[in-house]
Structures are given as C-alpha cells and as structure tokens.
Amino acid sequence: MAVWDDVVGQERVTEQLAAAARDADAIVAAEAAGEGPAERSGASQMTHAWLFTGPPGSGRATAARAFAAAVQCVSPDRGLGGAPGCGFCDGCHTTLVGTHADVEIVRTDLLSIGVKETRDLVRRASLSPAGGRWQVIVLEDADRLTEGAGNVLLKAVEEPAPRTVWLLCAPSIEDVLPTIRSRCRHLSLRTPPVSAVADVLVRRDGIDPQAADLAARATQGHIDRARRLATDERARARRAAVLKLPLRVDDIGGCLKAAQELIDAAGEDAKQVAEEVDAKETEELRAALGAAAGTGGRLPRGTAGAMKELQDRQKRRATRTQRDSLDLALVDLTAFYRDVLAVQMGASVPLANDEVRDSVQRIATGSTPERTLRRIEAVIACREALERNVAPLLAVEAMTVALRAG
C-alpha cells in the first residue's frame, strides 16, 4: 500500500506531493553521487517549507505525514523506476508509525504552542539528518502557535538548513502569520466526498459498509470523526443526545437544562481522558523522579516543581478536551439545522442525519427557513464565543435561548 492511500479524496494534492517527493529523491541521489550540494531549482517541485490547509477532517495532517514518509523512502524499487512512498520500506514504515529518527511529528493537546517548545523544534531542525536523507518537522497544529512562537519559527523558515523540510498544518491560511505563510508552498485540501470516506472505513478499518456509510454521512466527510462514530458506542450515544436538543428548547427551563447537560457531557469527556492518561503520566514521572516503593511515596527534595508543571499541563489539556468535545456537539447541531433547512427549501440533497428524519421533519414543519438560518447563526455565534474564552455555560445558555426564539 503506497503512503498516499490514506490521503482520501485529494488527488490534486497527492499528485503535487508525489512530484515533489521524486525531486527530493533526485536531490539526495545527486549528492550521493558526489555531484555536490544540489540546488532546488525553480523547476523543482521540492521546497523547504509547506503549508497544508483544509477544513477539519480533510486529512491535512495525514497528507503531511504521507509526504514525510515519501521523502524518507528507501525502497530498492526506486532504482527500477518506482516512485518514492512505497509504504513498506523501513523509511516509510517508521515515519508513518512515528519512530523515524529524522522525522519529528508535533501535535499538542493544549490550547497553544509556546516559545520554549518552538525553540526546541528550531534546534532540532538545524541538525543534519542521521539517515542521510531529510530532516522533517511536521507541525500538525501550526494554528496554535503563539505570536512569540511564530516569530521564533519564522527565522528557521527564512534560513532553513540544506536538508530540512518544514510541514505546517492549519485549518486556513489566515491561521498562520503572513510572514510565515509567504515563505511556504501552500496546498489546500478539500472536505473528502462522503463515498470516499465510507470506502476507506470499509477498506482500512473493516467496518460494516452500512455503518461506514452512516458514519460518513453523519460527519459530512470528516474522516477521524467518522471512524470514531463507527467504532465508539459512547460517541454514538453522545451524538444522539445532542440531536434531541432542538426538541427540548420549548421553554426557558428546557433551554437552561439542555445547556447544562451539554456542558456536563463535555466535562465527562474531559474526565474520561484524564482518567486514561493523567494517572499513567503521574506515575511515570514519580518513578523517574525517584519516588520508589518503600519510601512512603514521598518525592525527593527539589522535585515538587516538576510535579506542579505536570499538573498544570494536565489541567490545560482537560480544558482543551472539554472545549473540543463541546465544539463537536455544536458541529452536530449545525448539521441538524442544515438538514432542517434542506427540507424546508425542498433541496434534493441527502440528509446528514437521516436516522432522525422524523425530528428534522417536525422542526422543519413548525418553522421557517428564516428562523432556521437564525438558529444556525446562533450555533456559530456560540462557537465563536467559546474561541474568545467566554464562560462555556454562559455561551451555551445564550445559544439555547436563541434556538428557542428562532
């Protein structure tokens, strides 16, 4: 299986990346043959910095990792005319599983990426590749760089090491500093077709075709969400609860209760993540600091700061997890009202939430397209308020009251 097989519905992008990988391979081959440092000419598709943008679920990070694997490909078939990115060789395999010595894949579970972390990346990028090919830095959350971190990164992108490649991922080009994006080659990914997402769920994950189609339609082409919805019973239960919300906002009491339940569900998500991850992280750090058995569990003197730093990190991660879970619920709610609007306008498009068609029909019959648009705007306003750090309960309560008013 070639590394491009998991880049779903992005044929134009994969063609450009495959061409760049071939040019990257030619550069390495020329230098290995003793021809001196190869120049990246204007005709070459290879460059030192790339910016992958696209809506959530488009697979921008998947495309970046596939490209990283292709430039590290060491398949012997290349000598016989094979293209880089076989998916089977040591270079491809270790890159895709995250263990390649010359590929750093950076993702954050916090709200932002700071100056310290970015400086560490810049130092890593200045090193020569241990394997003799390329030093690749994949920054999956470039939109979470603070302004100071962006300025640190700018210097590295302006003056890159000869064999270093930066692969930055962000939802849109506006999420990256203008000075950085102007020095990157931009690739824009689209939302994959529902049929393509369903196909990859069946082919790669072995999911039942009917369940795969349902999940792909429900998430409107978001690959990771579709996989989770198809495989996680809790995710399906949470989504079902969210889709009942439009029927529960008939009075102010119902609005406030629905808002509180939505916040509680997001908090439960954060708690589940904490239970799975925090205890393991804490125990590993305690062992590393020397809190061995037989000492009463007490930490050695001078190590309290490290524990406090871990606790702060876990708290920030819980905040982001809660926000992400809440935002996911709001996306599902927007899709519900999109279906309502489609029914009201008589549009011949498949419903994303066909399993709750009766609820959609009920809301559509008792309302107007104008009111539905105002409700969609209320959900969008809630998402924007959460991005501005408005108290979650206050933002969701304002949304549910607006949904009632229409």
N, C-alpha and C positions, 0 to 999 in steps of 0.2 A: 504494500500500500504506500503510495507516494505521500509526502508530507502535506501536499495540497488537498488531499481527500477530505480533510476535516474543515476546510475553508468553504463553507456552504453558500452557494448562490452568488459567488463573487468572481465570475470568470474573467472579467476585465482586469481585476486586481491581481489575480493569480498569474495571468499572462505577463504583466509587468514585473512581478516579483521573480518569476521563473527566468525572465530575460536578464534581470539584474544578478541573479544567482549564477547564471552562466558567465557573465562578465566578471563577477567576483572570483570564480574558479579560474578564469583565464589570467587574472592578475596574479593569483598565487602561483599558477603554473609557470608564468613568465619569470617571476622572481626565483622560483626553484631551479629554473634552467640557467640561472646566472646572468640574466639579462638586466639585472639591476632593479631598483625600485620602480615598479610600474606606475605610470601616471593614469589617473582616472580622467580620460579624455572626455570632451563634450559629447562624443558619440556613445560613450559607455552608459549603460543603464545603472551602473553601480555608483552609489554615493555614500557619504559618511553619516548622514542623518536622515531619518524617515519619520513622517508623522502620519499615523493611521487614525482616521476619524470615522465615526459612524454612530448611529443610534444604539442604545443599549440592546444587546443581543445580536448585533450584526456580526460579531466574531472578530473584532479588530485585534484583540489580544491573541486569538488563535492564529490569525494571519501573520502577526509579528513573530510568534514562536515558530511557525512553519518556515518563514523566511530565515530565521536564525538557524534552524536545522539545515536548510538548504545550503547556506554558505559554509556550514561546517561539514558538509557531506564528504565522505572519503570512500565512497563506493568504487570498487575497481571497474565497474561498468562505465564510468566516465571516460576511461581510456578507449572504450569501444564506441564512443558516441552517445553514451547515456547521459541524461540530464541530471544535474545536481538535485538532491532532495528525494532519494530513493525511499527513505523511511525505514530501511532495515539495517544500514551500516552503523558502526559504533558512533560516528559523529551525529547522525540523525537521531538515533535512539536515545543517547544520553542527553541531547538537547531537549527533546520532547518530554522526557521524564524529569528534567531539571537537575541533572548531575554533571553536565559538561563543565570542565574546568574553565573554559573560556566564554561561557555564557552566563550572565547574571540576569535573572528574571526577578524584577522588583514589583511587588504588589503590596498594598497596605490595607490593613483592617481598621485603620484610624481615620480621623477626619482630614488629616493633612500630612504632607511630607515636608519635613523641616530642613533647615540649612545643614545640620550635622549629618543627616543621612545622605544628603545630596553631595556633600564634600567627600564622603566615603566612596560614593559612586564615581566621582570625578577622579579620585586617586586610583580606583580600580581600572578606569578607562585608560589611564596613562600607561598601564603595563603592556608589555609585549605579550602576544598570545602564547600560552605554554605549548600548544599543539602546532604552532607554526602557521595557522590559517588566519582567523579573525578573532578579535576581542569584541564580543557583542553584549550590549547593555539593553535589555528590554524593560522599559518603564511603563507598566500597564496602567498606571494612574497618574499620568502627567498632568491631568487637570487638577490634581490635589496638591501640586507644588505651591508652597507659599511664595510670596513675591521675592523674599530673600533667597529662597531655594532656587527659584527660576533664574535669578541673576547669577548664582553660582554655576548653574548648568550652562548658561549662555556662553561663558568663557570656554568651556570644554567643547561646545558645539562649534564655536567660532574657530578654534585652533585644535582640531582633533589629532590624535596620534595616527600614524600612517595606516595601521591595521585595525582601527577601532570603528565600530558601527553603532550608532545610537538608534534605537527603535522606540519611538514615543507613541503612546496611545491616549486618546482623549475623545469624549463624545462629539465635540465640534472644534473647528479650527479656532473659534473665539475663546476657547477654554485654555489656550496656550498663549504665552506672551508673544506679541508681534515680532519682537527681535529674535525669538527662538524659531517660530514657525517660518520666518522668512529665510532661514538657513536650512530648512528641511525640505525634502521632496514629499509632497502631500499625496496621500492615497485616501480617497473617500469610499467607504463601504456603504452598502445599502442594507435595508432590512431583507433578510432572505425570504423567498417565497415559502408559503405555508407547506406546499407539497415537498419542497426540498428539505425542510426541517423534519417533516414526518418521515421522509425516506432515510435520513441519517439516523434517526432514532431507531428505526427498524433494523437498518443495516449494521450499525455500530454497537447499539445497546441492547439489541434483541427484544425490543418492546413490541407488544402485540400491535399490528397495523391499525386497528380501530382505536386503541388507546393512544397511539402515537399521533394519529390524525386529530383526535380530540384535543390533545395537549398542544399541538402545533397551532391549531385554530384559536384556542383559548388564549394563548400567549402572543398571537399575531406575529409569529416568526422569530421570537426570542429563544435562541437555541438552549441556553442554560436553564431558563425558566421552564421551558417545555420539558426538558429532561427531568427536572425536579418534580414537576407536576405529574409526570407519568410514573414516577418511581416512589414518590413520598406521599403516603396516606395523609400525614399531618398537613402537608401543603394543600392537598385537595380539600380537606376539611376547612382549613382557614379561608380558602378562596370561596367555598360555598357559603360561609358565614358572611363574607364581605358582600356577595351578590344578593343577600337578603336585606342589606341595609336600606336600599331605596324604598322598600315596602314598610319600613319601620319608622319613618320620619313624618308621621301624620300629625303629631303634636310636639310641643316643646319638650315635654318629658321624654318622649321617644327619641328625640334628637340628642338630648344630653346623655341618655343611657347608651345609645348606639355609639356615640363618640367615646365614652368611657370604655366600652367593650373593645373598640378598635385599638385604643391606646394600651389596654391591658393585654391584648393579644400580641401586640408588638413587643411589649415588655417581657412577655413569656418567651418569645423567640430569643430575645437577648439573654434571658436567664438560661435557656437550654444551651446556647452556645457557650456561656460562661461555665456551666456545669461540665461540658465536654472538654473544654480547653484550659480553663483557668487552673483547676486543681493539678493537672499534669504539669503545666508551666511552673507553678509554685513549687511543686515537689522537686522538679528537676533543678530549679535554681537553688533551693535549700541544700540539695545534695552537692551541687557544685561549690556552694559556699562553705561546706564542711559541717552542716548540721547532721551529723551521723547518728545512727541509733545508739542509745546508751548515754547520750548527753542530755536527755530530757527534752530533746527537740529544740534546744536553745541555739540561736545563731552565734557564731564567733563575733567578738567585738569588732565594730567598724563596718559591719555588713548590712546594717539596717537601711542604709541609703539605697542599696541595690534592690532590696525588697520593696521599699517605698516606690521606687521607679517602676517596678513591675506592676504594682497595684494601680498606679496612675495610668499605665498603659492599658491595663485590663478594663479600667473604668471608661477610658476614652473609646475602647473597642466596643464596649456594651452600648455606649451612646450611639455609635455609628450603626451597630446592628439593629438597634431599635428604630432608628431613622430609616434604614434601608427596608426593614420589614414594613413599616408604615407606608413608605413610598410605593412599595409593591402593591399594597392593598389599594392605594389611590389609583394606581395604573389599572388595576382590575375594575375599579369603579368607573373610571373614564371609559373603558371598553364597553361596560354595560350601557352607559348612556349613548355611546356611539351606535350600539345596536338599536336602542330606542329611536334614535334619530333616523336610522336607516329604514326602520319600519314606518315611521311617520311620513317619510319622503317617498316611500314606495320604491326604494333603491333595490336593484336586483343584485345584491351582494350577500355572500354567506354570512350568517351571524357568528361572531366570535364566541358567544355564549349560548349556543343552540340548546344546551341542556336546561336552560332556564327560560326557554322561549315564552312560556306562559306568563312569567313575571314581566318580561320585556313587552309583551303584547298589552298587558294590563296597564303598565306605566304609559305606554305609547297612546293607548286609547283615552286615558284620563288626562292627557296633557297636550301641549302644542309644541311644534318644532322650536319656537322662540324660547319657551320655558326650558326645553331640553338643552339648548345652547347655553342658556344662563347657568344651568346646573353643571355642564361641562366646565364652564369658566370658573365656577365656584371650586371645583376639584383642583383645577390648575392653580387657582389663587392659593389654595391650601398648600400645595406642593412648593410654591414659591415662598410662602411664609415660613415653612419649615427650613428651607435653604437659608433664610435670613435669621435663623435661630429663634423664631417665635416659639413660645412655650407650646409643645405639641398638643396638649389637651385644649388649650385656648384656640389654636388654629383649627383643630378638627371640629370643635363645637361650633365655631363660626361657619364652617363648611356645611355641617348637617342642618343648621338652621336655614342656610341659604338654599339647600336642597329642598327643604320643606316649602319655602316661599316660591321657589322656581323663578 
